[in-house]
Amino acid sequence: MTRSAPLPDDLLVNAVDEVAIRQDLVLVALGKRPADRLLRVGRLLDVHTRTWLDDQEIAIRGRRIAWTGPAGTFPGAALAQEDRSNLAAGPGFGEVHKHIESSHITPEYEAALVLPRGNTWTCEASHEFSNVDGPHNLEFWLTARRHGSPMKIFPLPGSAVPPTAYEWGGGYYGYDDQESFLRQSIMVAGLDEVMDWPAVWNPENPSHKRLWGMIQATFEQRGVVEGHGAGLRDLDSINAFAAAGLASDHEGWTAEEVWDKLRHGIFIEIRPHSMPAIIQGLLERGLSDWSQIAFATDDRSASDTLKMGATDHNVRLAIQSGLSPEIAIQCVTINPARHMRLTPWVGSIAPGRFADIVLLDDVETVSIAEVWADGRQVSKGKEYLGPLPAIDWPDWASKTVNIKRTIEPQDFAIPAEPGRTTMQAALLRPFHWHDDFITMELHVAHGEAQRDPARNITKFAIVDRFSGEAKISRMFWLGCGPKTPDTAVGCTVAHDKHNLWIVGSSDEAMAMVANRVAEIGGGWVLVSGGKVLAEVRYEIGGLMTQRLAEELDADMQQLYTAAETIEWLYEPTFSPRWYPGFPERLQFATLTCAPWRWVLVAPCEAAPQGFVNVATGQTHPVVW
């Protein structure tokens, strides 16, 4: 037996080290070098054939699997042996499409949260942080792994940087940027969801050339082009979407839509909120081959993960919706790994892959006893046992709210024409997916158009947090925000450009929110009666905080408690996930991707008041 040479550091995958590692694994598999440990399990799920194998052993060398087979047949020696013959083993669960930023904790703390829940690898849809600091995006996502975090993050640079031609800020990506990202690291899996459908199909759209340049660079480097087909349900649009080379869609809402997209070669990533209806509908249609389907968390806060779970929740919900456990596990292991072309490293318990293993004491309920990652146990029950690196994030990550002036109440005023007692106003409401905006007549006082809480009308604003000038767009919105006088709430999580949004019943309260958010470096602020009632800091990128999920959740619970003392405006919109009470989902009401039309963005040259139809480029005054 030959002596084992030191292995290269494979925290970050690269081709040169990969060759040396696999040369070593060959000798371990043949019994010519010892394994570091031999893990015995009662059952092992082979996701390639969807079969359970009884009484198996897994030989681990470094962070990788060198050999698998029946217990007692490994041809070599092992330095240590572990017996888990009372447990069933499946591969580490993977996220095919997730915005880690939406957990609102940094990647090293995300790992501590989700690893005990089975999630050992994630395809990071990175247009969130990219829009805050595009040049440092790849460095940000690889830092935690470089410092020893057991969770693998495979970044996909964002196509939506900026989301539309009418937005600007901390990032701008085109052909050169995408080519550079793909060349820099094997771990870059492709291009994050292409969201601006009008720019894809319309050569006259100002983002057309930029988007197709990124798609071209991805094709050249054999990456995966992820899609975002929200609202594209007619047969012609589905054909066009697939013809564009957009390989996937996570925006399916109904079984009929998903079935049509599957039939046109689109890989489907099912999100939990629509999973039961979609799975039941596909089963009714007789779908037997689920290899073109994965489950996507997309966005989930740390608080919700603590309550419901991570990828394990998605698997559990799929089983409850009628799938067999074996197919459900395939949908978070081999299926997404194949789609993202990551099977050499993740997706199965097989030689050459990272030794990421989910050990279950009950398969049907997805009850996780232990998780192994990088060849070592990293959790027991919900307790994280793995390394939690201390990272000193630089200023480019920790100082991203660039507001260099004091915001005044007058910054939120909407002037009326001289001598007018009323003005016509353009209104939006959250998730207003219509061709036309709403129009109402509003009262004028002191030369300014006024809110009308009796008709559910309040004021909504976007504050640019990138230029230092704090340019502000403002207009009236319907059915959201506080009814309680002198109250406002705001947050720097404003998908997908992530400027600061504020909604309030007085301009004074809105100004107070803006100034306090700038002071804490990003996050949530709720004020009422001239006082800060609650705040939650997101000091990293204005999107995340560098602390444990439980600590962040405690702050969020204080925010929710304070919000219960406020009366909130509400009326239904198109979105079934727009609920009464504290308007947390306003974080997503500033989206500009399809199927949005009229939106409010930070002031720009193309839309000086920030009010623009992103499908057509048309602008309009907010009052007239």
N, C-alpha and C positions, 0 to 999 in steps of 0.2 A: 504494500500500500504506500503510495507516494505521500510525501508531506504536503499539507495544505499551505499554499502561499497566501499572504494577506490579500484580501479582495479589494478591488477599487471601491470607492465610496459611490454607491448607486442611489443616493437620495434623489438626485436629479439625473434622469436617464440621459445618457449620451452614447453615441455609436461606438467610440473607441473603448470605453469602459465596458460597454455591453458585450463586446467580443470577448474580453478577458473573463468576465463573469460567466459567460456561457461555456467557454472552454473548461472552466473549473467545474461547472455543473455537470458536464459530460462525464468527467472522471468520478464525481461523486455518485452519479446514477449507475455507473458500472462497478461501483464498489472499490475503486482504486484510490479514492480519498474519502475520509470520514465525513459524515454529515455532522452538523452542529447539534441537531436534536432530531428525535424521532417522535412524532405525535401520533398516538393511536386513538381512533375514534370508532364509535359503535356503528355508525352508518355514514356514508359519504355520498352526497348528491353529485353525480356526474351530469353537469348541465349540457354537455355536448349531446348526450343521448337521452337525457331526461330519465335516468335510472338511478336507483339507490344501490350502492355497493356495501355489503355488510363487512364489519370488522376490518377496517382499512388502516394503513399507516401512511404518514406523510413525512418524507425525509426533507429536512430544511437545512439549507446551507446559506449563511449570511441572512439576507432578507428575502431569499428566493426559495421556491420549491425545486428540489432536484429530482425527486422520484415519488411516485405513489403506487400502491399495490396492496395486496392482501397482507394482513398482519403476519409478521414472522418471516417474510420472504425478501426483505431488503438485503441485497448482496454485500453491503459494507457494514462498517461500524458506525456508531453514533456516540458523540461525546456526552449526550444527555438524552433521557427518554421521559416522555410525558404521557400519562394514561388518561384519556377522556372517553373511555369505551362506553360510558353511560350517556354520551351525547351524540347528536347528529350534526354533521358538518356540511355547511354550504359555503360557497365562495363569498368573499367580502362584497357587500352590496355597493352598487355604483349609482351615481346620479348622472343621467344622460344630459340633463339641462337644469342648472340651478344657479341662482344669483346668491352667492354666499353673503353678499352685502345685505340681503334682506333678512338675514339672521340678526344683523346689526352688531355682530361681534367679529373681531379680527380672525383671520384664518387659523391661528394657533388655538384660539379659544373655541372656534367652530369645531375643530378636531376633537377637543375634549368633550364637547357636547354630543356630537353625532357618532363618534366611534363606538361607544357602548350600545348604540342603537343600530349597529351593523354597517354603517356607512363608512367604507374605507377608502373610497375614491370618488372624485367629483369632477365632472366637466363643467368648469366655471364659465358661465355666460357673462363675459367681463365688460359689457358696455356700461355698467354702473360706475365702477371706479375709473374706467377709461374716460368717461365724460368729465370726471373731476381732475384727473391727471393722466392724460394719455401717454406721455413719454415714459412714465415710470410704471405703466400697467403690468408688464411682464415681470419686472423686478418685484413688484408688490406681491403677485400671486405665487412666486417661487421662494420668497423669503422664509416663510414658516417651514417649508420642507427642507430648505438649505440649513436651517437651524435645528433639524432633527425631528420635526413633527411627523408622526407615522401616517398621516393622511396624505394621499396623493391628489394633487390638484393639477388637472390638465386644462390650461387656460385656452379659451377661444376669444381672440381679440374681437371687439365689437364692430359690427357693420354700422351700428347706429351711433357713430361718433363723428359728427353730431347726429342726433336722430333724424333731423330734416335740414333742408337748406336754410331754414328760417331760425335756426338756433346756433349758438356759439358758446365758447367757454374753455374748459380745461383740456380739450382733446380734439384732434382732427386727424382722421385716418383715411388714407387712400392706398393706391397700389403699392407704393414704396414701403409704407409702414407694414402692411400685411405681409409682403414678401420678407421683410426683415424679421418679423416675429416668427414666421414659420422656419426660417433658416437658423435662427438663434437657438431653438430648442425643439427636440423631438417631442417634448411634452405638449407643445402647442398642437391641438388636434384639428383646428380648422378655423372657420369664420363663424362668429356668433350670429344668432338669428338675424336674417335680413328682414327688416321690419317695414321699411319704407316702400311698400308695394307700388304706389304711384311713380316713384323714381325708378323702379325696376322696369316697368312696362312702357313708360312714356319717355321717349328720347328728348322731349322738350323740357323735362323736369331738370332743375339746376343740380340735382344730386345724381342724375343718371350716370354720368361719366365716372364720378367718384366710386359709386357702388359697384359698377361693372368692373372697374379697375381692381377692387378688392376681390371680387369673385374670380377674375382672371388669375390674380396672384395665388389664390387658394387652389385653383385647378392646376397651376404649374407645379405647385409643391405637393400635390396629391392629398390635400386636406379635404375636410368635409365642409360643405356649405350648408349651414343650418338655416331653416326657414321660419317664418312667422306668418301663418295664413289666416289671420283673424278676419272674419267676415267674408272670406272667399269660399263660397259654397256652391255657386252655380258651376255647371260642367265646363264651360269655356274658361272660367278663371282657374279652376283646378288644373285643367290641361296646361294653361299658360304658366302656372306656378311650377309644375313639374318640368315643363320645357325649359324654364330658366335655370334648371340645375339645382333648385332649392330642395335639398334631400329630405327634409323632415318638416313636421308641423306639430307644435304642442298646443295649438289654439282650437282644436276640435271640441265642439260643445255637444254634439249629438251623434248617435250611432250611425245615422244616415250619412252625415258629413264625413265621418271617419271612414266608413265603408267605401265611399266614393274616392277618397284620397288614397286609401290602401290600394284600390283597384288601379290607380294611376301611378303606382310605384313610389309613393311617398311614405317614408318611415314615420310612424305615429308615436308621439310621446304623450301619454294620457296623464292629465293632472287630476289630483284627488277630487276636486269639486265636481267634476263631470264623470268620474270613473264608474260609479255604479250603473248609471244609465248606459254608458258606452259599452261596458263589458257585457251587460245583459243583452244589449242589442246585437253585439257581434256574435254572442253564443246563439241567439235566436236565428241568426243568419247562417249558422253552421260553420263559423270560422274554426278551422282545425290547426292551421299553421300560424302561430303567434310570434314567429321569428322577426316580423317587421314591426313589433310593438315593444315599447319600453314605458316605464312610469317616470314622470317628471315632477319633482317637487316645485320647481320654478321659484316661487317666493314663499318663504315661511319664516316667521320671526322666531327668535330664541324662546320667547314666552310660549308660543304655540308648540314648538318642538318639545319643550319641557312637559307640556300637557298631553300631547298626542303621539309624539315620536317623530322620527326622521324618516329614512327610507323604509324602516320596518313598518311604519304606519301605512305607507303606500302598499306594501305587500299584504299586510293584514286586511286592508280594505278591499283589495282585489280578491282575496280568498272569500271574504264575506259577500262579495258581489257575484260569486259563482265560479271563479277560476280554481283549478287545482293548485295546491301549494307549489308543486314542481314547476308549473308554467309561470306562476306568479314570481317565483324566485328567478327563473330564466329572464323575466322582464326587467330585472334590476341587476343582472350579472352578464351573461354571455350576449344577450341581445344588444344592450347599449354598447358593450365593448366591441362587438362586431361592427355595429353602425359607425362608431367613432374610430375604427381601425386601431384599437388598443389591445387586441387579444394577445400580443406577445407578453403583456405585462399584467393585465387584470382580466377579470370576468369568469375565471374558472379555477378550480383546484387542480392544477396541472403543471408539469415541469416547465421551468423557465419563468413562470409568473411570480409576482410577489406573493409571499406566504401570508395572505390575508384570508382569514377563515372566520366564519360566523358559526359558533357552536350553540345549538338549540337543545333545550330540554323538552320542548314540545313544538313540533313542526306546524301543526294545524293552526295554532295560535301565534306562531312566530315569537315564541318566548325565548329570549336570548339569555343564555347563561354566561357565556364568555365571548369576547372578540379577540382575535389575534391579528396583528398587523406587523408587517416587516419581520415575520417569524417569531414574534414574542406576544405573550398575553398582554393586552392593553386595557382590558376591562373585566370586571366581575359584577354581574348584574348591571345596574345603571352607574356603578362607580368606575370612573376613569383611573387607570393605573399607569398609563403611559407617560412619556416625557411631555412637559409643557414648557417650551423654550421661552426664555425672557428675551424679548425683542425690543430694542431701542429704535422705534420708528422715527425716521428723519423728518425734518420740517416739511418735505414735499408730501408726506402722508398726514402729518399731524396739524398742519396750519394751512387749511384749504379754504377757509371762509375769509375771503379777501374783501372786506368792507372797511374802507378807510375813512369814512365820515360818519357823523352822528345822523341817524335817520330822524326826520322831523314829522309830526302829524301832517303837515301840509304836503309832504311827499305823496300822500295817499289821496289827496283831493282830486275830484274830477270836475274841472271847471265847466260852467254852463256858458252859453252865449249871453252877452250883455243884454239885460232887459227881459230875459225869458223867465217865466214862472214855472214852466215845465219843459222837460227835454225828452225826446225819444231816446231810449237806451237799448243797446244790444246786450242780451243776457245769455249766459251759458248756465248749465247745471252740470253736476258731476256725471260723467259718462254720457254726454250728449252726442250720440252717434247719429246725427241728422244732417241733411244737406244744408239746412238753414238754421241760423241762430234764432233765439226768441227775442221778440221786441215788445217793450212795455213803455208806457209814459211815466216818468218819475218827477216828483216835486223838486223844485229848486229853492234853496235857502242860502243866503249869504254868498250868492254867486256860484254855488256848487250844486250839482245833482246829488240827491240824497237817497240813502237806503230807505227801504219800506218793509220793516219786519212784519207788518200786518199781512203783507202779501208774500212773505217768505223771501224777501229780497235783501241781500247783504252785499258786502264788498269783498272782493278777492284780489290779491296782488301777487306778483312775482318780482322778487328782488334779485338782481344779478349779484352773485357772490364771487365772480371771477375777475372782473376788471379792476376792482378797487373803487370804481365810481358809484357802485350801488344804483345802477339804472333801474327804474321801477315801472312796470306796467300794471295797470289796475282797471278793473271793470266791475260790473255788478253780476253776481251769481244768484241762482235761485235754489232754495231748498237745501242749504248747507251752512255750517258755521253757527256761531252763538247768537241766540236771541237775547240772552241776558245783557243788559246795557254795559258799556265800557269794558268789553271782553274781547279777547282775540287769542288765536292759537296759530302757531306756525312751526314749520319743520324744514330742514335741509334735505330730507329725502323727498324728492320730487321727480319721479320717473318721467323721462330717462335722462334729462339734462342735469337735474339735481341742483337747480337754483333754490332759493328760499321762497316757499309759498306761505302766505299769511291770509287768514280769513278773520274778519272781525266786525263787531258792532259799533266800533268807534275808531277814528283815525289815530287818536291818542294811544289806544291799546295796541293797535297794529304797530305803531312806531316803537313802543316799549318792547314788543316781541322781537322786532328786528334787531334792536340794539343789544338785547340780552342774548340772542342767538349768536351774534358776532362775538360777544364776550366769552361765551363758553366753547366756541370753536365748532359749533354745529350741533344739531339735535332738535329736540322738542322744547317749546316753551309755551306755557299757558298762563295768561295774565287776566285779572279781573279786578275792577275797582282800584286800579293803580298799583296793584301788588302782583308779584310773581307767585302764582298758586302752586306750580309744579314745573319741573324741567328735567329733561333726560339728555345727558351729553353724548354726542356721537363725535368724539374728538379726532377720529381717524377718517379722513376723507369727508367729514360731515355725514357719513353713512354708518359708521361702526364705532364701537367702543372696545378698548383693550382690557377686558375683564371677563370674569366668569359669567355664564349665562344666568345663573341664579342672582348675581348682583344686579345685572341689567334688568332682570324681571322684577326685582324688588322696586326699582325706580319706576318701571312701567306701571306697576300696581298702584304706586302713589299718584302717578299721573291719572290713571283711570278713576281713582277715588276722588281726586280733585275735580275731575270732569263731571262726576255725578252731581256736583253742586251747581252745575251750569245747565240752563235750558237751551237745547239745541234745535235749530230749524231742521225740518226734514220734509221731503216728499219723494215718492219713488221715482226712479229713472229707469232707463233701459236695463241697466245691470242688475241681475238678481242678487249680487253681493254688495249692494249699497244699503246699509242698515241705519235705523234711527240711532240717536245717541251720539257719543263722542265720534267725530268724523275721521277716524284713523285712516280710512281708505282714501282720503283726499291725497295721500301719498301717490296714488295711481291715477288721480283725476287730471294730472297735468301731462299725461301721455300724449304723444303726437303721431303715433304709428296708426296704420289702418286698424280699425275702421273709423278713427277720428277724422273729422273734417275741420270745423271751426275750433280753434284752441287759443289759449293765452300763453304767450312765451315772453321772455325778457325782450325789451325793446331792441330792435336791430334795424339795419339800413333798409331791408326789404319790408319791414313791418314796424314803423316807428312807435306805434302805440302797443305793439305786441299782439294785436288781434288779427289772426290770419287763418285762412283756409289752407291747411297743409296739403290738401289734395289738388288744389288749383292754383295756389299762390295769391288768391284774391285777398285784399285787405279791406277794412271798413272801420269808420270811427266808432268809438265805444258809446258816444252820445252825439246827437245832432238835432 
